[in-house]
């Protein structure tokens, strides 16, 4: 199985800050990576697909990058509505696997 | 607008069975791979199973292999997850999700349902 190591597990930042989350895959997954946002009691929503493509309707302050085994996700200008848990997920191979999640809070 | 709606969750005793459904609207359902993903309370996401758009191929997580069966009825735009020999550790919210690209071996999930809750308890 491909292990997805996501860090940090939580972060606290001020409104307007740039925050970055990383995801390391245990093997080459090309660019087959999604980033999700999940708010309490809601289903996850895709923000970034194919490692760097912004999902339709998602604000441009969200971005993703990387390929192979190392990936990053950033929010440039953190907003109060960005509070939630963020997950990376690889879909290169079966079983599909998720990172452990990053809980983002406002300082 | 694409919509996926899960149903069938509930409280069930260990060792018993439950069947979940995922109904789709707003898409050519028969063109898309459908996944089930679960999330235990306060925990992360775990992929459970997928079924190809034509029903010809199924894959399962090791944790459910031999106990869960995924199937679909493309004439009714619905996917099922038959869960047998349920255990306490199967307690979770179960989501279905569709693949991004139709009629393709693409495992990228783009649209998710809102989930249905399964509780396995005596």
Interface residues (C-beta under 8 A of the other chain):
Chain A: X32 X34 X36 X42 X43 X44 X45 X46 X49 X50 X55 X87 X89 X91 X92 X94 X95 X96 X97 X98 X99 X100 X101
Chain B: X35 X44 X45 X46 X47 X50 X59 X61 X62 X95 X100 X106 X107 X108 X109 X110 X112 X113 X114 X115
